[in-house]
Amino acid sequence: MSYCRFSSDDWTCDVYVYEAAEGVCIDVASSRHIGIPKLPAFENTNDWWSKYQEQMKVVHDAELVKIGLPLDGKDFYGLTYQEAFDKLTEIKAAGYNVPEYVFIALQEDINAASSETN
């Protein structure tokens, strides 16, 4: 399961966060796409698919620029939910784009794991 991918939030996410057998993993981007338009609202699956294809054409041609922050390209593996939450807090404070919903989901997993041990 992934919490977010680099393509999340219309390609503005700077982290790929996912669960693996060894725990939560975080990959930090070293570059960002510039000028990706927000995927417009859609009414049905067919509408979404055509808009998504349009956006992917732009992504393919979009400029990729170095982020230039200290954690560019770093990977963190085998983290607990709490360690991942703390590391993402550090990553966000360093200036990377980390969606707020990732923190919410991790907090829910922290709470669930805590209630399982009590």
N, C-alpha and C positions, 0 to 999 in steps of 0.2 A: 504494500500500500504506500502511496506517496502522499505527503502532506502538501507539497507544491513542486512544480517543475520550472525550469528556466522559461518555458512558454506560458506559465501562469500569468494572469493579469495582463493579457495582451503583450507578452514578451518583456514585461518590466521586472520580473522576478530575478534576483541575483543568486538564488540558492535552489538547489534540488535537494529536498528533504524526503527521506523514505525509510521504511522499516525493512530490515533484512534479518536473517537468522541470528546474526551477532548483535543486533540492537538497531538503534536509530542511526542513520548515516546522513551526513551533510556534505554536499559538494558546493563549493563557492565558485561562482563564475569569475573569469578573468577579463571578460569583455561583455559589452552590451550592444544590442541592436538599437539603431537610432532611426526614429521616424516611422515606427510601426503604428498604423492607425488602430484605434480601439475597434474591436469587432462589434458591429452594430447589433441592436436588439433584433431578435428574430421571432417569427410567429409559429413556425413549424420546423420539423427536421429538414425538409428539403430546402427551406429558406436558409437555415443555419448552414447547411453544407455548401451552398453556393457562396455565401458570404465568407465562410471559412476558406474556401478555395481562393477567393480574391485576396484575402489577407495573406495567405501563404505565398502568393506570387510576390507580394510586397516584401515579406520576410526574406524570401530568396534573394531579392535584389538589394535589401537594406544594408546600410553601412554598419560594420561591426567595429566598435572602438574599445580600446583598452580601458578598464575601469580605473586602474592606477591606485588602488588602496592596498593596505598591508596584507590582507588575507586572500588576495587574488589567487585563484587556482588551488586553494587549500582544501583538503578533504579531512573529515572527521568521522571515524567509524566506530561502531560498537558502543554507542552512547545509551545511557538510560534516558527515559523521558525527561527527567529533571536535568540531566547533563545537557541534553539537546536543547531544552528550553533556555538554559543558562548560556550555552554557546551561541545560540541564535540571538539572544539579547546582546551579547558582545559583538556579534557580526553586524547587527542593525546599528548599534552605537558607533561602529567604525565607518558607517556611511553606506552600507549595502541596502538594497531594496529587499525587505523581508515582509511578506503579506501578514497582516494582523491575524487573519484567520488561522495561520499556522500556530501562533501562540495559544489561541483559543483551543484548538484541537489537541495540542500537546498538554495543556492544562487539564483538559478532560481526561486524557490518558493517564496523567499523573494521579488525578483524583481516583480514577477507576482502579489503578494498580494499588493505591494506598488502601482503598476499601477492601480489596481482595486479601490484603495481608493482615487486616484487623479482624 
